[in-house]
């Protein structure tokens, strides 16, 4: 299941939740505390980090995608 990051526009509090794609636009209410919000404020979905990471020496530097000699 994908992870989505939501941020409160009032106080900047962020949470990351695992949700189905059908639930991603159901905005949670900020629960940072009554001191910041007398009433619950809806949060906004933000861009978060992806789980895709290229590791190793690097595809470009290793010549990945170049034609083999003699081909």
C-alpha positions in Angstrom: 0.0 0.0 0.0 1.3 3.5 -0.8 2.3 6.0 1.8 0.9 9.5 1.7 2.1 12.6 3.6 -0.4 15.1 5.0 0.5 18.6 6.4 -1.5 21.1 8.4 -1.6 24.5 6.8 -2.0 26.2 10.2 0.8 24.7 12.3 2.9 22.7 9.8 2.4 19.4 11.6 3.0 16.4 9.3 1.9 12.8 9.3 2.6 9.9 6.9 0.0 7.2 6.6 -0.4 4.0 4.6 -3.6 4.2 2.6 -5.2 2.7 -0.4 -5.4 4.8 -3.5 -9.1 5.1 -3.1 -8.6 6.7 0.4 -5.8 9.1 -0.5 -8.0 12.1 -0.9 -9.9 11.6 2.4 -8.2 14.4 4.3 -7.5 13.7 8.0 -8.0 16.4 10.6 -4.9 17.8 12.4 -4.6 16.3 15.8 -1.5 18.2 16.9 -3.2 19.4 20.0 -5.9 21.7 21.3 -3.3 24.4 22.1 -2.8 24.9 18.3 -6.3 24.3 17.1 -9.5 25.0 19.1 -11.3 23.1 16.3 -9.9 20.4 14.1 -8.4 21.7 10.8 -8.2 19.6 7.7 -4.8 18.7 6.4 -3.5 18.9 2.9 -1.8 16.1 1.0 1.8 16.9 0.1 4.5 15.3 -1.9 6.5 12.9 0.1 9.6 10.7 -0.5 9.3 7.7 -2.7 10.6 4.3 -1.7 12.5 3.9 -5.0 16.3 4.2 -4.5 19.1 3.4 -6.9 22.0 1.9 -5.0 25.5 0.9 -6.1 28.0 2.6 -8.3 25.4 4.2 -10.5 23.8 3.2 -13.7 25.1 6.1 -15.8 28.7 5.8 -14.7 28.7 2.0 -15.3 27.5 2.4 -18.8 24.1 1.0 -18.3 22.0 1.4 -21.5 24.9 1.7 -23.8 25.2 -0.8 -26.7 27.6 -3.7 -26.2 30.8 -3.6 -28.2 30.3 -5.4 -31.6 26.5 -5.2 -31.4 
